[in-house]
Amino acid sequence: MKKSAALIILSAAFMLCGLTQAADAKRGEALYQANCTRCHDTSVHTRPNSIIHSLDALKKRVRFCETNARLKWSDEQIEDVTAWLNQTFYKFK
């Protein structure tokens, strides 16, 4: 009985951690507008010959751009920008 109660509590804690670490698309948009538009506008995300074909590829591209622009974003900021771009342009599941 004690093991099952501990397991339930541990499971709930993991779920709460996941909820508090969910990407923030609004913050991602602000980061994008403040940093990414120095090099390009949003039309790069609607090109017919896009090189982005998955959510993983989008995240890797955000990281690539962040590194090249020397922004030093946290993993959370990368997730936020990726979430906003996906929500606004790409619509990957």
C-alpha positions in Angstrom: 0.0 0.0 0.0 2.8 2.4 0.9 4.6 1.8 -2.4 1.5 2.5 -4.5 0.9 5.8 -2.6 4.5 6.8 -3.2 4.2 5.9 -6.9 1.1 8.1 -7.2 2.7 11.0 -5.5 5.9 10.6 -7.7 3.8 10.4 -10.9 1.8 13.6 -9.9 5.1 15.4 -9.3 6.4 14.5 -12.7 3.2 15.7 -14.3 3.4 19.0 -12.5 7.0 19.4 -13.6 6.0 18.9 -17.1 3.2 21.5 -16.9 5.4 24.1 -15.4 8.0 23.6 -18.1 5.6 23.8 -21.1 6.8 26.0 -23.8 5.5 29.6 -23.8 4.6 30.6 -27.3 4.0 34.2 -26.4 7.5 34.6 -24.9 8.8 32.8 -28.0 7.1 35.4 -30.2 8.7 38.2 -28.2 12.1 36.6 -28.5 11.7 36.0 -32.2 10.6 39.6 -32.9 13.5 41.0 -30.8 16.2 38.9 -32.3 15.3 36.9 -35.4 13.9 39.8 -37.5 17.4 41.3 -37.6 18.3 38.7 -40.2 15.0 37.9 -41.9 11.3 38.5 -41.8 8.6 35.8 -41.3 8.3 35.1 -45.0 11.1 32.5 -44.6 8.6 30.3 -42.8 6.1 30.2 -45.6 8.4 29.5 -48.6 7.2 26.7 -50.8 10.6 25.0 -50.8 11.0 24.9 -47.0 13.7 22.8 -45.5 11.7 22.3 -42.3 9.6 19.1 -42.5 9.2 18.1 -38.8 9.1 19.6 -35.3 12.5 18.2 -34.6 13.9 19.9 -37.7 12.3 23.2 -36.7 13.9 23.0 -33.2 17.3 22.2 -34.7 16.9 25.2 -37.1 16.0 27.5 -34.2 19.1 26.3 -32.3 21.2 26.7 -35.5 20.1 30.3 -35.9 20.4 31.1 -32.2 24.0 29.8 -32.3 24.9 31.8 -35.4 23.4 34.9 -34.0 25.3 34.3 -30.7 22.2 34.8 -28.7 23.0 32.3 -25.9 19.4 31.3 -25.3 18.5 28.7 -22.8 16.9 25.4 -23.8 13.6 26.9 -22.5 13.9 29.9 -24.8 14.7 27.6 -27.8 11.5 25.6 -26.9 9.5 28.9 -26.6 10.6 30.1 -30.0 10.0 26.7 -31.6 6.5 26.6 -30.0 5.6 30.0 -31.4 6.9 29.2 -34.9 5.1 25.8 -34.9 1.9 27.3 -33.7 2.0 30.2 -36.1 3.5 28.7 -39.3 4.3 25.0 -39.3 1.5 23.2 -37.4 3.4 20.0 -36.7 1.9 17.6 -34.2 
